[in-house]
Amino acid sequence: MSFPVTRATFDEVMVPNYSPAGFVPVRGAGSRLWDQQGREFIDFGGGIAVNGLGHCHPELVAALTEQAGKLWHVSNGLTNEPALRLAKTLVDNTFAERVFFCNSGAEANEACFKLARKYAADHYGPQKNVIVSTRNSFHGRTLFTVSVGGQPKYVEGFLPAPSGIRHCTFNDIDSLKEAMGDDVAAIVLEPVQGEGGVLPATRAFLKAARELADQFNALLVFDEVQTGVGRTGALYAYMEYGVTPDLLSSAKALGGGFPIGAMLATARAAASFVVGTHGSTYGGNPLATAVGLRAVEVINTPAVLGGVRAKGQRFIDGLNAINAEYKVFREVRGMGLLLGAVLAEEYAGRAKDFVKAAEKQGLMVLVAGTNVVRFAPSLVIPEQDIDEGLARFKAAVASIAAK
Ligand SMILES: *Cc1c(COP(=O)(O)O)cnc(C)c1O
């Protein structure tokens, strides 16, 4: 049954762990959204790097509706065709030789961390169990993944945290070296720190991590939940860097908006997850994997991936032009269509104000922490929508700079 609901209903019935915008979207098409009052927004946020093909892409709608009439769910006591096709496609197009499906980025990372410990225990003994991660990284919200994430604010109030986790400084090779030892099971890195401020790793840092992982018999894990599936202009960012991990987590754009997560693995590492060691009721669900397969097929083409680089440059040029006039940013950084405008000293801590000002102009942008305005639009956003959205963003920036 349908009955009226508004933004106010949120405060009455939802757990207060979010503070959503004042409007409620009801419809989306491509890079545009409409709210309950029919007001239109250009979407530069993409559901936080999830809607890789925008809203209601016809190919994804077709994949979902076709599968919806065939088979929704079977237990993992059975396999299914869409899951096998998506796994085969990921294996054919990446370093991976084996795939494990789940439902979110946190679960994909949880699988990676558990497998890394299991692999280390199988081959070297249980004392080899430390996960080395970087401060200010983000790997999800389960207790294990927030603990690995290294942002204390996300663990506060939830202690005791799991042990066997060590943090070093991102892009600091000496700091990573100091964190290494024979007890290290895995090094976990985001090729571009997303939530941490859209900060790309240097190639030297990722190369050093690969070498140190090999030297200490540890696995190298890349968290590509945000950078994966075309976001940086390659199917996965590791391809752009030329540094190959042993395990990789994928989610967000993998389903284009339908919940799915995946762990990509070498066969040698995967072999430690023998029958009964790990699982997920919904992981590899036919609906999710049918949509995921189509998303990967559409995105993994020279036209779409090349388009990401060109569109990213158009964004950077547009943001720099706005900045030349208003001097609100210290720098614009990122890769492909994962971009961050770092606020200048004068505006430090006010990223959220830019989101609110943009909303008033009919534009959705994101923050990454309190100091970075983040952009993660559809990978196939038309140039016209980029230009119109940037014009709206300019008006938003002007409204803040004028005060
Ligand atoms: C979003 C994100 C996650 C968590 O994904 P969920 O689907 O919210 O669990 C993990 N790692 C990175 C890099 C992310 O950006």
The ligand as an SDF file (V2000), in Angstrom:
LIG
                    3D

 15 15  0  0  0  0  0  0  0  0999 V2000
   32.4180    2.6820    0.1710 C   0  0  0  0  0  0  0  0  0  0  0  0
   33.6970    2.0230    0.4830 C   0  0  0  0  0  0  0  0  0  0  0  0
   33.7410    0.8460    1.2560 C   0  0  0  0  0  0  0  0  0  0  0  0
   32.5190    0.2680    1.9460 C   0  0  0  0  0  0  0  0  0  0  0  0
   31.5630   -0.1790    1.0470 O   0  0  0  0  0  0  0  0  0  0  0  0
   30.0910   -0.5440    1.6130 P   0  0  0  0  0  0  0  0  0  0  0  0
   29.3750   -1.0550    0.4000 O   0  0  0  0  0  0  0  0  0  0  0  0
   29.5190    0.7280    2.1500 O   0  0  0  0  0  0  0  0  0  0  0  0
   30.2540   -1.5590    2.6590 O   0  0  0  0  0  0  0  0  0  0  0  0
   34.9650    0.2130    1.4200 C   0  0  0  0  0  0  0  0  0  0  0  0
   36.0730    0.7040    0.8700 N   0  0  0  0  0  0  0  0  0  0  0  0
   36.0770    1.8400    0.1240 C   0  0  0  0  0  0  0  0  0  0  0  0
   37.3590    2.3140   -0.4900 C   0  0  0  0  0  0  0  0  0  0  0  0
   34.8850    2.5300   -0.0870 C   0  0  0  0  0  0  0  0  0  0  0  0
   34.9080    3.6680   -0.7830 O   0  0  0  0  0  0  0  0  0  0  0  0
  1  2  1  0
  2  3  1  0
  2 14  2  0
  3  4  1  0
  3 10  2  0
  4  5  1  0
  5  6  1  0
  6  7  2  0
  6  8  1  0
  6  9  1  0
 10 11  1  0
 11 12  2  0
 12 13  1  0
 12 14  1  0
 14 15  1  0
M  END
$$$$
